[in-house]
Amino acid sequence: MKESAVSSLLGKNGRTNVVGPRPHSIARYQGSGIRVPALQIPRVSVLLPVWNGEAFLEQAMESILGQTLSSFEFIVIDDGSTDRSAAIAEQYAADDDRIHLLRRPHRGFSASLNAGIATVRGEYVARMDADDISAPDRLQKQVAYLDAHPACAAVGAWIEVIDEAGRYLGLKTYVTTHDEISAALLHGISPIAHPTILARRSALWAAGGYDARRYPSEDLDLWFCLSECGELANLGEALLQHRRHKAAIGVREREKMQAMAVEICNTHRTKRGLPPKTAPSMLAGTNADARYHFECARTALIAGSHLTALRHAAATITAEPNRLYGYATLFACAVPKRLLRFLLNLWARYR
């Protein structure tokens, strides 16, 4: 059974401290016969886990507080931070009764999200990362989509990728229909940007939440589980700025993320009688600066921002001159955009 099974989560929050004017959680009312007044129940519960994320946390929280849709609760889960993250969230919670801070010992990303899922009251649950920025109308547009598509369990959106200084790297697009998303899943590709997701609470609970054993690709595993509860979709527009920085999981644990993605994919391919996929060879380095600049260069290159890609490819070489991947990225910058996109699509299809 998943560590994240909702039934066990609702009984394991004894060490989770709630700070701020927190309304009674849904756990208290399950099976109690008590009816919560409709006006007290928000449309959306926004979950933001944070661990030592003080550098960007205020921007992330402000982007949620500035949403055009006002009916939400904002649950910040502090995963045992040793910096000012909890203090920042606590200060916001003191001024806005929509914000609830859950303080926990450090248990990791999945455990934090599962603790949040166990307390949500909203019909829909939105994800948010402590280093990203949501567009002001993000929640309004995603809620409208799920309202209009009752068969859909969850909806994501495209993202604009920015660097650690907030500079634009490029637009990252995703397939939008359920059939396209299902096909991508079986190729080991995560077809939804995790911090953009808005899911039905009922679907998240039915899926069992996040499986910590699937770290750091637990989101891909969840997409498979949610696809068994209903359809998946993406809105074809950017509704979030996603930040690349040295401490981001996608930068520092990219190889582990890819290996786990292949493992998850092959589990579901086997169930469907499909042959397993092999893990692709990866271009990667050991220097933190080089890894960061490589990810920035790769994102900008795929998005067609060649000058930005060139700048980061050069920085990759400077940071780690004895590795080939920086030079390979620099060479890719010289390939015409259409040919590069064709080669990347070909590689993704047949790897």
Sequence and secondary structure as in RCSB ss.txt:
>XXXX:A:sequence
MKESAVSSLLGKNGRTNVVGPRPHSIARYQGSGIRVPALQIPRVSVLLPVWNGEAFLEQAMESILGQTLSSFEFI
VIDDGSTDRSAAIAEQYAADDDRIHLLRRPHRGFSASLNAGIATVRGEYVARMDADDISAPDRLQKQVAYLDAHP
ACAAVGAWIEVIDEAGRYLGLKTYVTTHDEISAALLHGISPIAHPTILARRSALWAAGGYDARRYPSEDLDLWFC
LSECGELANLGEALLQHRRHKAAIGVREREKMQAMAVEICNTHRTKRGLPPKTAPSMLAGTNADARYHFECARTA
LIAGSHLTALRHAAATITAEPNRLYGYATLFACAVPKRLLRFLLNLWARYR
>XXXX:A:secstr
  TT HHHHTT  TT EEESS    HHHHTTT     GGGS SEEEEEEESS HHHHHHHHHHHHT S   EEEE
EEEES SSSHHHHHHHHHHH TTEEEEEE S  HHHHHHHHHTT  SSEEEE  TT EE TTHHHHHHHHHHH T
TEEEEEEEEEEE TTS EEEEE    SHHHHHHHHTTT   S GGG EEEHHHHHHHTS  GGGTT HHHHHHHH
HHTTSEEEEEEEEEEEEE  TT HHHHTHHHHHHHHHHHHHHHHHHTT            S HHHHHHHHHHHHH
HHHT HHHHHHHHHHHHHH TTSSHHHHHHHHTTS HHHHHHHHHHHHHH 
